[in-house]
Amino acid sequence: MSATGLREESRDGALWWTLDKLERRNAVGPDALRWITRRCATLRGETVVLRGAGDEAFCAGFDLTALNPSADGPPPDAPLAEATAAIEAADATFIAAINGFAIGAGLELVCACDLRIASDDVWFAIPAAKLGVVYHAAGLQRLHAVLGPAILRRLLLLGERVHADALAEAGALTHLVARTSLPGSIETTVAAVGRGAPLSQRAHRSFLRALQCEGASAELLERHQVARTEAYARIREARVAKPDAQGT
């Protein structure tokens, strides 16, 4: 386990970020979230797999032992808001590999990822009402966009555990697989992302993220058209250069 409760390794064409705090069921604290924020700023087109250590849990939520309600300064969940915003702004494709359960902050990290793959025994929960917590607005917007209004109301207002099949039916999961198939499905997804052209991946990823956050605004459509124009210009340049290269 790393000092932050999160470790990184590079293998199989991806960066693997593992929430690694087994004694707290991979609860995520400010140090791990700040690490995510800093690391996201350095990414340049990588594929990142976010997962939980062990077999029991993806993430048990924000590590409540790290909270200090009496301290002055920003809200205690500010590192979570910053980390999830950093994921969505990063030049990388994020894949959530979800096992066991994802609670609170863990579910928000899942929803910040571009692709979400879960085993069919996974469940999700947000115990905000039980804890007397008012969730931050950006997080609520993100959860609403990914999960949909009905599931978010079940989580927040009823305090229900919602199982993965309900999220799959709502379109919140990319794939729902048997528990034993999760590692293979992640590897297949990593390979599929790696086969995509970087410029195309970047443009589509950016559009889908912005569409989720802000809707189909005129500004978003204009930005996407600029990206399309740039992509086609590069394709034309490559086609012109190819005969020259063959003739040398």
Residue pairs with C-beta under 8 A, 6 or more apart in sequence:
1 7
1 20
1 21
1 22
1 53
2 20
3 31
4 29
4 31
4 32
4 34
4 35
5 19
5 20
5 21
5 24
5 26
5 27
5 28
5 29
5 31
5 32
5 63
6 17
6 18
6 19
6 20
6 28
6 32
6 35
6 36
7 17
7 18
7 20
8 15
8 16
8 17
8 18
8 39
9 15
9 16
9 18
10 16
12 187
12 190
12 191
13 47
13 190
13 191
13 194
14 46
14 47
14 48
14 49
14 95
14 190
14 194
15 46
15 47
15 48
15 49
15 92
16 48
16 49
16 51
17 36
17 48
17 49
17 50
17 51
18 51
18 52
18 53
19 26
19 28
19 32
19 50
19 51
19 52
19 53
19 58
19 59
19 106
20 26
20 53
21 27
21 28
21 29
21 53
21 63
22 53
22 54
22 56
24 60
24 63
24 65
25 56
25 57
25 59
25 60
26 52
26 53
26 54
26 57
26 58
26 59
26 60
26 106
27 59
27 60
27 61
27 62
27 63
27 64
27 105
28 59
28 61
28 62
28 63
28 80
28 105
28 106
28 109
29 62
29 63
29 65
29 66
30 66
30 79
33 79
33 80
33 82
33 83
34 79
34 82
34 83
36 83
36 86
36 87
37 79
37 82
37 83
37 86
40 83
40 86
40 87
40 89
40 90
40 92
41 86
41 90
43 90
43 91
43 92
44 91
44 92
45 91
45 92
45 198
45 201
45 202
46 92
46 93
47 92
47 93
47 95
47 190
47 193
47 194
48 90
48 92
48 93
48 94
48 95
49 95
49 97
49 186
49 190
50 94
50 95
50 96
50 97
50 109
50 110
50 113
51 58
51 96
51 97
51 98
51 99
51 186
52 58
52 59
52 98
52 99
52 100
52 106
55 99
55 100
56 99
56 100
57 99
57 100
57 101
57 102
57 106
58 96
58 97
58 98
58 99
58 100
58 101
58 102
58 106
58 110
58 122
59 102
59 103
59 105
59 106
59 107
59 109
60 101
60 103
60 106
61 103
61 104
61 105
61 106
61 107
61 127
62 76
62 77
62 80
62 104
62 105
64 131
67 76
68 76
69 76
75 136
77 105
77 136
77 139
80 105
80 108
80 136
80 139
81 136
81 138
81 139
83 109
83 112
84 108
84 109
84 111
84 112
84 138
84 139
84 142
85 138
87 94
87 109
87 112
87 113
88 112
88 209
88 213
91 202
93 114
93 115
93 193
93 201
93 205
94 112
94 113
94 114
94 115
95 113
95 114
95 115
95 116
95 117
95 186
95 189
95 190
95 193
96 109
96 110
96 113
96 115
96 116
96 117
96 118
97 117
97 182
97 186
98 110
98 116
98 117
98 118
98 119
98 122
98 164
99 118
99 119
99 122
99 179
99 182
100 121
100 122
101 122
101 123
101 124
101 125
101 161
102 109
102 110
102 122
102 124
103 124
103 125
103 126
103 127
104 125
104 126
104 127
104 128
107 124
107 125
107 126
107 143
107 155
108 139
108 142
108 143
110 116
110 124
111 142
111 143
111 145
111 146
111 147
111 172
112 142
114 205
114 208
114 209
115 174
115 189
115 193
116 172
116 173
116 174
117 173
117 174
117 175
117 176
117 177
117 182
117 185
117 186
117 189
118 164
118 167
118 168
118 173
118 175
118 176
118 177
118 182
119 164
119 176
119 177
119 178
119 179
119 181
119 182
120 164
120 165
120 176
120 177
120 178
120 179
121 164
121 179
122 163
122 164
123 161
123 162
123 163
123 164
124 155
124 161
124 162
124 163
124 164
124 167
125 155
125 159
125 160
125 161
125 162
126 135
126 143
126 155
126 156
126 159
127 159
128 134
128 135
128 156
129 156
129 157
129 159
130 159
135 143
135 156
140 152
141 213
142 212
142 213
143 152
143 155
144 152
145 212
145 213
146 172
146 212
147 155
147 167
147 170
147 172
148 170
148 171
148 172
150 170
151 162
151 166
151 167
151 170
151 172
154 160
154 162
155 162
164 173
164 176
165 176
167 173
167 176
168 176
174 189
175 185
175 189
177 185
193 201
199 230
199 231
199 234
200 231
202 227
203 224
203 227
203 228
203 231
206 223
206 224
206 227
207 220
207 223
207 224
207 227
210 220
210 223
211 220
214 220
